[in-house]
Structure formats: C-alpha cells, structure tokens
C-alpha cells in the first residue's frame, strides 16, 4: 500500500478488540500469579497481588466486549 502511494486506512490499526485484550491481560496475569506463588524468593511471593490488577482489567475488557456485542443484559 505504501509503495503505491495509497494511504493506510485507520481501521487497520484499530483492530484490537476488547475480547483479545481481555484474554491477553487475563492469561498474562495468571502466568505472573503462578510465577509469584511458586517462586522460592520472598520478594516475588509478596508481589502476587500485583497480578490481580491485570486480572481485573482483563475481566473488565471482556465485560465491555460482551456489552458492546449485546450479549450481556
């Protein structure tokens, strides 16, 4: 597209759905939580609560996705 001089449509960059972001946040947070809880280092074991923040954000993204698609009353 760029080589031909055609402008790039903004829709190509706005393809991040709330479902995708929610799943990424939840899985990343669960991985971080698992790492913290099985770690033998006391520093990491005390940071397990930080993983809950990403988990809550991911759940929020999924709720927004469901509401925007009309799947949730």
N, C-alpha and C positions, 0 to 999 in steps of 0.2 A: 504494500500500500504506500509506504513512504517513498519507495523508489519511483513510483508512478506519479507522485505528487498529490495523491488522494488524501484528504485529511482523515485522521483516525477518529471514528465515532466514539463519543464518551461512553456508550453502552459497553464497549469492550473492557473498560476499566471498572465499571460498576456491576460486575457480575458476581460480586461476593454476597451470597445470600446469607440471611440470618441463621439458617439451618447449618450451613457449612461452618460459619464462625462459631456457632454454639457447640458443634461436635468437636471442633479443634480445641476450643477452650476446655471442654469437659475432659477430653482424653489427655490433654497436656497436664491439667490439674491432677487428674487421677494418677498419672505417672509420677508427678512431683510428690504427691501424698505418699505413694507407695515407697518411693526412694527415701523420703524422710522417716517413715515409720520403720523401715528395715535397716536403716543406717545404724552403725555402731558408734558413730561420732555424736556426742551430746549436742553440739551446735546444730546439726541438721535435725535431730529429733525434736528440738524446740521450735523449729520453723514449720511444722506440719500445718499449722493454722493458716499460713500464707496460701497454701493450696486451696483452701476453702473459698478464697476470694475469686480465683479464676473459675472455680466450680459454680459459684453463684452467678457470675457473669455469663457463663455458658448456658445455664438454665434460663437466665433472662433472655438471651438471644433466641432460644428455642421457643419460649413463650411468645416473643414478638413475631417469630416466623409463623407460629400457629394462628395468632390473632390476625396477621396480615393476609393469610390464606383463607380465613373464615372457618377454620377447623375447630376453633375454641369459642364457646359462647361467652 
